[in-house]
Every structure is written in structure tokens, then in C-alpha cells.
Amino acid sequence: MRRWLLAALFVSLPAVASVDRVCYVNLVNDAESSIVSFEAAPARSQQWVRIPIGEQPLAGGGATMLGIRKGTDCLHDFRIAFADGRTLIQSGFDICRFASFHPDFYLRHGKPVHDGEPKI
């Protein structure tokens, strides 16, 4: 009986570990306006979690590394507020596949992307 329970525990460990995995995304502010807040949520969930970007707003040209919990899915929505009053909501960014996010690209194109890839 003990062996069976021990085997069941070891089989379930990889599944638990993958749910708690943190993915790192380099936020590169290529916009002119400073980023004042960054939030992430599992795709289509509206469960926004504020991700710290530092002590000060992230100025244009600046970059910071963000740790985002993967949860059960790699696709996440981002909500970014800028100092000039604009807000960018980017849907379906793949935090497992892409290591950096450049918000100005999405501001200029003004269209959502599919699976984190821009539609040009």
C-alpha cells in the first residue's frame, strides 16, 4: 500500500510543478510614454494581477524583466497603463514561447494578436 501511495505522489509531482512555473518576459518599453502599471491575467479570465515594474514608471527606452506565473495555460492577457493616459490590452500573449514584449508595436498596429504573434 505504501509503495502505491509513494508512486502516486511521484507521478503527480510534475503536474503540480508545471502549474506553479514562472515564465520570465522582458518588457521593453519602445513607446514614447512611460509605463505606469502592468497587469497580467490568464487569457480571457479578467483575473488581473498587478506585476511590479520597479520603483518608478518604466520610461520609454527602458526595459525590465517580469516574472509571470504560468498557471494552467501559457496564454495571458496584458493590461498596460501609460503616463499619457492610454491603456493597452493585449490578448493571448504566449508567455512560454516569447521572451520579450514590445508594447509600442501593438499600440501602432491597434489589432489583437493570435497566440502572441503579430498579424502584419
URJO-V744454 format. One record per pair of residues at least 24 apart in sequence whose ideal C-beta (glycine too) atoms are under 10 Angstrom apart, sorted by sequence separation. I is the first residue (numbers start at 0). J is the second residue. D is the distance in Angstrom with one decimal. If there is no record, write none. Layout:
i & j & d
I & J & D
I & J & D
This chain:
i & j & d
26 & 50 & 8.6
28 & 52 & 9.0
32 & 56 & 8.9
33 & 57 & 6.1
34 & 58 & 8.3
46 & 70 & 9.4
56 & 80 & 9.4
57 & 81 & 9.7
58 & 82 & 8.9
70 & 94 & 9.7
73 & 97 & 9.5
91 & 115 & 6.4
92 & 116 & 9.4
33 & 58 & 4.9
34 & 59 & 8.7
56 & 81 & 8.7
57 & 82 & 9.7
67 & 92 & 9.5
69 & 94 & 6.6
77 & 102 & 8.0
81 & 106 & 8.5
90 & 115 & 9.6
91 & 116 & 9.3
24 & 50 & 9.2
26 & 52 & 6.9
32 & 58 & 8.9
33 & 59 & 6.5
37 & 63 & 8.8
39 & 65 & 7.8
44 & 70 & 9.0
56 & 82 & 5.9
68 & 94 & 9.3
69 & 95 & 6.7
79 & 105 & 9.0
89 & 115 & 8.7
30 & 57 & 9.6
31 & 58 & 9.6
32 & 59 & 6.5
33 & 60 & 9.9
34 & 61 & 8.2
40 & 67 & 9.9
41 & 68 & 9.2
48 & 75 & 9.7
50 & 77 & 8.9
52 & 79 & 9.3
67 & 94 & 5.3
79 & 106 & 9.1
28 & 56 & 9.1
30 & 58 & 9.8
31 & 59 & 5.0
33 & 61 & 8.1
37 & 65 & 6.7
39 & 67 & 5.1
41 & 69 & 9.1
42 & 70 & 9.9
44 & 72 & 9.2
77 & 105 & 8.9
28 & 57 & 4.8
30 & 59 & 5.8
31 & 60 & 9.2
34 & 63 & 8.9
39 & 68 & 8.5
41 & 70 & 5.3
43 & 72 & 9.7
47 & 76 & 8.2
49 & 78 & 9.3
65 & 94 & 9.1
27 & 57 & 9.2
28 & 58 & 6.8
29 & 59 & 7.3
30 & 60 & 9.4
37 & 67 & 9.6
40 & 70 & 9.6
41 & 71 & 7.5
42 & 72 & 6.4
46 & 76 & 9.4
47 & 77 & 9.5
26 & 57 & 6.9
28 & 59 & 5.5
29 & 60 & 7.5
39 & 70 & 10.0
41 & 72 & 5.7
42 & 73 & 8.8
43 & 74 & 8.4
44 & 75 & 9.0
45 & 76 & 8.1
47 & 78 & 6.0
28 & 60 & 6.7
29 & 61 & 9.6
41 & 73 & 9.6
42 & 74 & 3.9
43 & 75 & 10.0
44 & 76 & 7.6
27 & 60 & 8.7
28 & 61 & 5.2
29 & 62 & 9.1
41 & 74 & 7.4
42 & 75 & 6.0
43 & 76 & 7.1
45 & 78 & 9.7
27 & 61 & 8.0
28 & 62 & 6.8
41 & 75 & 6.1
42 & 76 & 5.5
64 & 98 & 9.6
26 & 61 & 8.8
27 & 62 & 4.5
28 & 63 & 8.3
40 & 75 & 6.5
41 & 76 & 7.6
64 & 99 & 9.5
65 & 100 & 8.3
76 & 111 & 9.6
26 & 62 & 6.4
27 & 63 & 8.7
39 & 75 & 5.0
40 & 76 & 5.0
25 & 62 & 5.9
26 & 63 & 5.4
39 & 76 & 7.1
40 & 77 & 8.2
62 & 99 & 8.2
25 & 63 & 7.6
26 & 64 & 7.6
38 & 76 & 8.6
39 & 77 & 5.6
40 & 78 & 7.5
62 & 100 & 10.0
24 & 63 & 9.7
25 & 64 & 5.5
26 & 65 & 5.4
38 & 77 & 7.1
39 & 78 & 7.8
62 & 101 & 9.5
74 & 113 & 10.0
24 & 64 & 7.5
25 & 65 & 7.7
37 & 77 & 6.9
38 & 78 & 4.3
39 & 79 & 9.7
74 & 114 & 7.0
75 & 115 & 8.9
23 & 64 & 5.6
24 & 65 & 5.1
37 & 78 & 7.6
38 & 79 & 7.7
47 & 88 & 10.0
73 & 114 & 9.1
74 & 115 & 7.4
23 & 65 & 6.9
24 & 66 & 8.3
36 & 78 & 8.0
37 & 79 & 5.4
38 & 80 & 8.3
73 & 115 & 8.6
22 & 65 & 9.0
23 & 66 & 5.7
24 & 67 & 6.1
36 & 79 & 7.2
37 & 80 & 8.0
21 & 65 & 9.7
22 & 66 & 7.6
23 & 67 & 7.7
35 & 79 & 8.7
36 & 80 & 4.4
59 & 103 & 8.4
21 & 66 & 4.7
22 & 67 & 5.5
34 & 79 & 5.8
35 & 80 & 5.1
36 & 81 & 9.0
57 & 102 & 9.8
21 & 67 & 6.8
22 & 68 & 7.9
34 & 80 & 7.2
35 & 81 & 6.6
20 & 67 & 9.8
21 & 68 & 5.7
22 & 69 & 5.3
33 & 80 & 9.9
34 & 81 & 6.0
35 & 82 & 5.4
43 & 90 & 7.4
20 & 68 & 7.4
21 & 69 & 6.9
22 & 70 & 10.0
32 & 80 & 9.7
33 & 81 & 6.7
34 & 82 & 7.7
35 & 83 & 9.6
38 & 86 & 10.0
40 & 88 & 9.8
42 & 90 & 6.6
43 & 91 & 8.2
19 & 68 & 7.0
20 & 69 & 4.4
30 & 79 & 8.9
32 & 81 & 4.2
33 & 82 & 4.2
35 & 84 & 9.8
42 & 91 & 5.3
18 & 68 & 8.7
19 & 69 & 7.8
20 & 70 & 8.7
31 & 81 & 8.9
32 & 82 & 5.0
33 & 83 & 8.3
36 & 86 & 9.2
37 & 87 & 9.9
38 & 88 & 9.3
39 & 89 & 9.8
40 & 90 & 9.7
42 & 92 & 8.3
18 & 69 & 7.3
19 & 70 & 8.5
22 & 73 & 7.4
24 & 75 & 8.9
26 & 77 & 8.9
28 & 79 & 9.0
30 & 81 & 6.5
31 & 82 & 9.7
32 & 83 & 4.1
35 & 86 & 10.0
42 & 93 & 9.4
17 & 69 & 7.4
18 & 70 & 6.4
30 & 82 & 9.8
31 & 83 & 8.0
32 & 84 & 8.6
17 & 70 & 9.8
18 & 71 & 5.9
20 & 73 & 9.6
22 & 75 & 8.7
24 & 77 & 8.9
26 & 79 & 8.4
28 & 81 & 8.9
30 & 83 & 8.9
32 & 85 & 6.9
34 & 87 & 9.2
39 & 92 & 8.5
17 & 71 & 8.7
18 & 72 & 9.9
30 & 85 & 8.5
39 & 94 & 8.0
14 & 71 & 9.9
30 & 87 & 8.5
37 & 100 & 9.2
37 & 102 & 9.1
24 & 92 & 8.0
34 & 102 & 7.2
24 & 93 & 9.9
24 & 94 & 5.7
32 & 102 & 9.7
22 & 93 & 9.2
23 & 94 & 8.5
29 & 100 & 9.9
30 & 101 & 8.6
32 & 103 & 9.4
22 & 94 & 4.1
25 & 97 & 9.5
27 & 99 & 5.6
28 & 100 & 9.7
29 & 101 & 4.9
30 & 102 & 5.6
31 & 103 & 7.9
42 & 114 & 9.8
21 & 94 & 9.4
22 & 95 & 5.8
24 & 97 & 7.1
25 & 98 & 6.0
26 & 99 & 7.6
27 & 100 & 7.0
28 & 101 & 8.2
29 & 102 & 7.0
30 & 103 & 4.1
20 & 94 & 9.8
22 & 96 & 9.3
24 & 98 & 6.6
25 & 99 & 4.1
26 & 100 & 5.5
27 & 101 & 5.0
28 & 102 & 6.7
29 & 103 & 4.1
30 & 104 & 9.3
32 & 106 & 9.2
20 & 95 & 8.5
22 & 97 & 9.3
23 & 98 & 7.2
24 & 99 & 6.5
25 & 100 & 7.3
26 & 101 & 8.5
27 & 102 & 8.1
28 & 103 & 7.7
29 & 104 & 7.2
30 & 105 & 9.6
31 & 106 & 9.7
22 & 98 & 8.7
23 & 99 & 9.7
24 & 100 & 5.4
25 & 101 & 9.3
26 & 102 & 7.7
27 & 103 & 8.8
30 & 106 & 6.0
27 & 104 & 9.8
29 & 106 & 9.2
30 & 107 & 9.1
29 & 107 & 9.6
